[in-house]
Amino acid sequence: MRILVLALLAILGVLPAAAEYNIAGHWTFSANIQAECEFDGQAYLERTGEDRFSGEVTARQSCTNLEEDFLVRQDCTASQLGNQLSVRCTIVEFINGNESVFYHPDNFTLTIESALRMHGALVSSGMAKPAEWIRAERGIS
């Protein structure tokens, strides 16, 4: 029943379009990369154009089968098309853990659900893993 009501409201134009959500600001994220690994971090997005953003991602990867944990700072650009957000990053520095050719930039393909949540996939090293971005306590910029 709830889905029917939401669908009706969307058709009538009562619900805001994803493009109207303010996604600039601070976020936390996590992804399910492997059973023995934890992957999470923080992100910041700043609007640079109508459908464009720049920002930074700091990702933490900890796996029981690796000798060291990684903390990696990355510069990113993002483009929005409707309710879809594509985040593409380049590694700036390894804050923790030795630089590794096996650690690839953390890119995301996300669906904007609201100004508080985005979900989709971490796309890195040729694999796509479930990911979620949640609005951080610092909020909207």
BAFI-3210 file (N, C-alpha, C; in Angstrom, 3 decimals, decimal comma, padded with zeros to 6 digits):
// residues 141
n [1|2|3|4|5|6|7|8|9|10|11|12|13|14|15|16|17|18|19|20|21|22|23|24|25|26|27|28|29|30|31|32|33|34|35|36|37|38|39|40|41|42|43|44|45|46|47|48|49|50|51|52|53|54|55|56|57|58|59|60|61|62|63|64|65|66|67|68|69|70|71|72|73|74|75|76|77|78|79|80|81|82|83|84|85|86|87|88|89|90|91|92|93|94|95|96|97|98|99|100|101|102|103|104|105|106|107|108|109|110|111|112|113|114|115|116|117|118|119|120|121|122|123|124|125|126|127|128|129|130|131|132|133|134|135|136|137|138|139|140|141]
n.u [000,827|001,938|003,862|002,225|000,982|003,243|004,029|001,805|001,943|004,366|003,717|001,833|003,468|004,100|006,176|009,620|011,843|014,799|016,872|016,429|017,253|019,575|022,682|025,193|027,875|028,790|029,408|029,106|030,284|029,888|030,807|030,221|032,738|034,213|033,871|035,751|036,641|036,503|035,111|034,945|034,261|034,702|033,201|033,194|031,255|031,127|029,215|029,855|028,762|025,705|025,029|027,276|029,991|032,709|035,133|036,193|037,306|037,895|038,971|038,760|040,181|040,140|041,343|041,315|043,101|045,192|048,329|048,411|046,333|044,502|044,323|043,143|043,405|041,519|040,970|038,002|035,572|032,191|029,255|025,868|022,889|019,691|018,381|020,736|024,119|027,443|030,537|033,887|037,194|040,621|043,644|045,265|046,914|048,371|047,475|047,668|049,230|051,232|051,882|050,212|050,001|047,853|045,734|043,071|041,580|038,648|035,636|032,224|028,890|025,848|022,458|020,387|018,563|017,521|018,142|019,543|020,419|022,122|022,424|024,030|026,717|030,117|032,652|035,412|038,604|037,607|035,361|032,038|030,561|028,056|027,097|026,654|025,791|025,508|024,150|026,380|026,941|027,765|026,322|024,559|026,159]
n.v [-001,188|001,247|001,665|002,051|004,488|006,203|006,018|007,176|009,780|010,586|010,577|012,613|014,704|015,581|014,683|015,598|015,860|013,887|015,486|017,812|017,463|018,453|017,466|018,250|018,533|016,906|013,419|010,010|006,755|003,284|-000,014|-003,339|-005,257|-007,667|-010,679|-010,866|-008,303|-004,802|-001,826|001,562|005,102|008,686|011,392|014,357|016,579|019,181|021,505|022,327|023,032|022,901|020,120|019,013|018,115|018,528|017,050|015,208|012,040|009,988|006,918|003,919|000,789|-002,356|-005,512|-008,846|-010,642|-009,130|-007,512|-004,840|-001,979|000,165|003,644|005,995|008,937|010,699|012,635|013,759|013,795|014,388|013,523|014,220|012,736|013,027|011,005|009,680|009,335|009,649|009,001|009,693|008,996|009,897|008,717|010,473|010,374|007,857|007,640|005,904|002,774|001,208|002,528|000,961|-000,980|-002,558|-001,357|000,310|003,356|004,551|004,404|005,362|004,420|005,714|005,812|008,468|008,730|010,433|013,635|012,688|010,069|007,859|005,134|002,283|001,225|000,435|000,855|-000,586|-001,706|-003,308|-004,516|-004,503|-003,571|-003,669|-000,502|002,259|005,599|007,886|010,804|012,822|013,912|016,545|017,636|019,443|021,446]
n.w [000,000|000,801|-001,187|-003,389|-002,698|-002,624|-005,302|-006,548|-005,496|-006,611|-009,322|-009,363|-008,869|-006,331|-004,757|-004,383|-007,171|-007,768|-008,644|-007,341|-004,763|-002,314|-002,494|-001,901|000,422|003,535|003,906|005,052|004,247|003,310|002,244|001,109|000,650|000,951|002,884|004,960|005,259|006,112|004,890|004,695|005,115|004,678|002,911|000,894|-000,919|-003,290|-004,993|-008,351|-010,697|-012,631|-012,784|-011,705|-009,519|-007,229|-005,063|-002,144|-001,024|001,705|002,325|004,224|004,522|005,881|006,297|007,427|006,321|005,380|005,975|006,697|007,383|005,223|004,663|002,653|000,835|-001,562|-004,499|-006,081|-008,749|-009,633|-011,404|-012,123|-013,236|-013,460|-010,999|-010,625|-009,646|-010,492|-009,244|-009,544|-008,756|-007,935|-006,603|-004,058|-001,789|000,328|003,445|005,540|005,464|003,006|-000,250|-002,895|-005,842|-006,054|-004,813|-005,947|-007,280|-005,587|-006,888|-007,366|-008,171|-007,825|-006,603|-005,972|-003,202|-001,306|000,303|002,361|002,000|-000,187|-002,415|-003,914|-005,809|-005,089|-007,290|-008,204|-009,137|-011,240|-010,181|-008,801|-005,851|-003,268|-001,959|000,327|001,001|003,605|004,999|006,757|010,171|010,085|008,105|005,507|003,070]
ca.u [000,000|002,836|004,474|001,187|000,829|004,430|003,965|000,783|002,478|005,397|003,026|001,184|004,496|004,160|007,501|010,653|012,691|016,129|017,737|016,161|017,895|020,897|023,597|026,485|028,145|029,549|028,789|029,858|029,913|030,382|030,569|030,480|033,693|034,514|033,434|036,798|037,099|035,636|035,410|034,090|034,993|034,011|033,257|032,692|030,910|030,861|028,627|030,673|027,934|024,326|025,017|028,675|030,510|034,074|035,179|037,254|036,922|038,921|038,467|039,490|039,988|040,793|041,057|042,047|044,160|046,249|049,204|048,194|045,086|044,696|043,561|043,543|042,740|041,315|040,223|036,930|034,585|030,929|028,264|024,525|021,920|018,454|018,655|021,963|025,347|028,670|031,663|035,145|038,253|042,033|044,354|046,170|047,943|048,113|047,705|048,117|049,468|052,155|051,288|050,089|049,393|046,641|044,656|042,587|040,693|037,306|034,600|030,885|027,711|024,854|021,104|020,055|017,276|017,080|019,286|020,171|020,886|022,344|022,859|024,436|027,857|031,528|033,181|036,859|039,362|036,792|034,282|031,017|030,109|027,012|027,598|025,650|026,243|024,571|024,505|027,163|026,396|028,091|025,185|024,561|026,952]
ca.v [000,000|002,407|001,839|002,618|005,892|006,909|006,081|008,164|011,104|010,892|010,893|013,911|015,732|016,043|014,356|016,314|015,074|013,670|016,612|018,893|017,183|019,054|016,401|018,837|018,478|015,811|012,097|008,816|005,677|001,940|-000,961|-004,744|-005,679|-009,078|-011,083|-010,645|-006,908|-003,661|-000,708|002,705|006,357|009,966|012,084|015,725|016,992|020,610|021,749|023,172|023,346|022,433|018,675|018,645|018,278|018,098|016,700|014,373|010,808|009,334|005,558|003,019|-000,629|-003,223|-006,917|-009,735|-011,364|-008,201|-007,110|-003,451|-001,318|001,297|004,877|006,579|010,202|010,756|013,748|013,179|014,578|013,656|014,058|013,779|012,655|012,646|010,516|008,890|010,079|008,921|009,597|009,156|009,494|009,592|008,627|011,582|009,878|006,780|008,183|004,728|001,661|001,523|002,666|-000,359|-001,034|-003,362|-000,507|001,130|004,447|004,139|005,072|004,964|004,665|005,798|006,314|009,457|008,396|011,660|014,462|012,013|008,714|007,387|003,738|001,786|000,320|000,803|000,276|-000,493|-002,869|-004,143|-005,174|-003,631|-004,100|-002,811|000,634|003,185|006,891|008,452|012,183|012,907|014,840|017,920|018,059|020,013|022,673]
ca.w [000,000|000,888|-002,499|-004,243|-002,316|-003,086|-006,752|-006,882|-005,172|-007,600|-010,575|-009,202|-008,720|-004,944|-004,238|-005,126|-008,066|-007,188|-009,006|-006,401|-003,482|-002,126|-002,094|-001,526|001,850|004,142|003,877|005,439|003,336|003,583|001,157|001,424|-000,369|001,187|004,220|005,961|005,145|006,387|004,011|004,991|005,048|004,659|001,626|000,839|-002,274|-003,460|-006,320|-009,218|-011,857|-012,479|-012,530|-011,459|-008,174|-006,948|-003,653|-001,599|-000,340|002,519|002,487|005,127|004,228|006,852|006,005|008,340|005,606|004,971|007,079|007,080|007,029|004,319|004,779|001,384|000,479|-002,999|-005,078|-006,884|-009,482|-009,706|-012,324|-011,797|-014,302|-012,769|-009,642|-010,663|-009,388|-010,807|-008,526|-010,053|-007,873|-008,162|-005,324|-003,763|-000,873|001,280|004,788|006,285|004,555|001,921|-001,569|-003,488|-007,169|-005,919|-004,312|-007,055|-006,846|-005,167|-007,667|-006,943|-008,979|-006,768|-006,809|-004,940|-002,601|-000,641|000,693|003,494|001,690|-001,556|-002,402|-005,221|-005,864|-005,146|-008,521|-008,050|-009,627|-012,108|-009,452|-008,224|-004,561|-002,689|-001,174|000,841|001,518|004,564|005,357|007,988|011,164|009,713|007,310|004,167|002,892]
c.u [000,879|003,467|003,479|001,003|002,023|004,429|002,952|001,272|003,544|004,765|002,391|002,185|004,611|005,536|008,555|011,434|014,076|017,050|017,552|016,803|019,261|021,838|024,994|026,649|028,892|028,723|029,693|029,413|030,465|030,056|030,908|031,419|034,057|034,098|034,469|037,334|036,028|036,078|034,421|034,902|034,096|034,189|032,729|032,451|030,596|030,347|029,521|029,916|026,553|024,252|026,401|029,082|032,002|034,105|036,338|036,631|038,120|038,363|039,382|039,141|040,809|040,358|041,909|043,197|045,279|047,054|048,929|046,811|045,420|043,783|044,043|042,714|042,700|040,562|039,208|036,167|033,330|030,017|026,921|023,670|020,635|018,767|019,907|023,176|026,533|029,832|032,938|036,294|039,645|042,734|045,332|047,291|047,433|048,467|048,224|048,217|050,384|051,420|051,316|049,449|048,095|045,472|044,270|041,721|039,292|036,278|033,245|029,872|026,534|023,492|020,790|018,645|016,660|018,318|020,064|020,764|021,022|022,813|023,209|025,613|029,185|032,076|034,693|037,487|038,484|035,640|033,307|030,484|029,073|027,599|026,431|026,335|025,137|025,063|025,225|026,549|026,675|027,076|025,472|025,407|026,235]
c.v [001,262|002,707|002,479|004,105|006,707|007,049|007,126|009,579|011,519|011,286|012,277|015,046|016,283|015,774|015,110|015,362|014,960|014,845|017,786|018,660|017,844|017,967|016,934|018,715|017,227|014,527|011,078|007,714|004,361|001,070|-002,358|-005,296|-007,161|-009,406|-010,742|-009,213|-005,911|-002,527|000,405|003,980|007,563|010,600|013,499|016,073|018,484|020,821|022,701|023,590|022,770|020,955|018,149|018,960|017,958|017,761|015,805|013,167|010,341|007,965|004,760|001,592|-001,446|-004,661|-007,799|-010,448|-010,445|-007,755|-005,695|-002,977|-000,141|002,448|005,728|007,830|010,313|012,024|013,155|014,233|013,726|014,338|013,402|013,789|012,130|012,219|009,639|009,789|009,172|009,666|008,906|009,815|009,141|009,629|009,785|011,100|008,704|007,341|007,085|003,567|002,104|001,621|001,313|-000,264|-001,839|-002,570|000,456|002,271|003,924|004,996|004,536|005,287|004,576|006,256|007,252|009,147|009,629|012,495|013,809|010,653|008,505|005,939|003,309|000,862|001,063|000,092|000,487|-001,799|-003,854|-004,854|-004,127|-004,296|-003,148|-001,736|001,526|004,448|007,447|009,856|012,190|013,950|016,290|018,503|018,623|021,270|023,628]
c.w [000,000|-000,464|-003,457|-003,962|-002,812|-004,611|-007,205|-006,624|-006,182|-008,929|-010,504|-009,006|-007,316|-004,340|-005,043|-006,025|-007,441|-007,485|-008,046|-005,039|-003,431|-001,617|-001,792|-000,018|002,259|004,188|004,561|004,480|003,830|002,371|001,647|000,365|-000,261|002,621|005,285|005,945|005,585|005,467|004,322|004,876|005,066|003,296|001,792|-000,621|-002,281|-004,878|-007,113|-010,472|-011,636|-012,105|-012,200|-010,021|-008,175|-005,471|-003,302|-000,907|000,464|002,889|003,397|004,753|005,202|006,582|006,916|007,640|005,094|006,195|007,566|006,666|006,115|004,712|003,613|001,094|-001,031|-003,392|-006,045|-007,670|-009,553|-010,709|-012,023|-013,044|-013,672|-011,351|-009,578|-010,464|-009,665|-010,157|-008,999|-009,309|-008,401|-006,817|-005,199|-002,855|-000,047|002,657|005,696|005,297|003,438|000,599|-002,260|-004,869|-007,129|-005,343|-005,431|-006,522|-006,554|-005,900|-007,235|-008,028|-008,021|-007,283|-005,654|-004,445|-001,952|-000,362|001,824|003,159|000,188|-001,455|-003,820|-005,112|-005,785|-006,373|-008,496|-008,490|-010,408|-011,433|-008,934|-006,961|-003,963|-001,783|-000,757|001,335|002,399|004,929|006,700|008,905|010,844|008,749|005,940|004,136|001,996]
res [m|r|i|l|v|l|a|l|l|a|i|l|g|v|l|p|a|a|a|e|y|n|i|a|g|h|w|t|f|s|a|n|i|q|a|e|c|e|f|d|g|q|a|y|l|e|r|t|g|e|d|r|f|s|g|e|v|t|a|r|q|s|c|t|n|l|e|e|d|f|l|v|r|q|d|c|t|a|s|q|l|g|n|q|l|s|v|r|c|t|i|v|e|f|i|n|g|n|e|s|v|f|y|h|p|d|n|f|t|l|t|i|e|s|a|l|r|m|h|g|a|l|v|s|s|g|m|a|k|p|a|e|w|i|r|a|e|r|g|i|s]
***
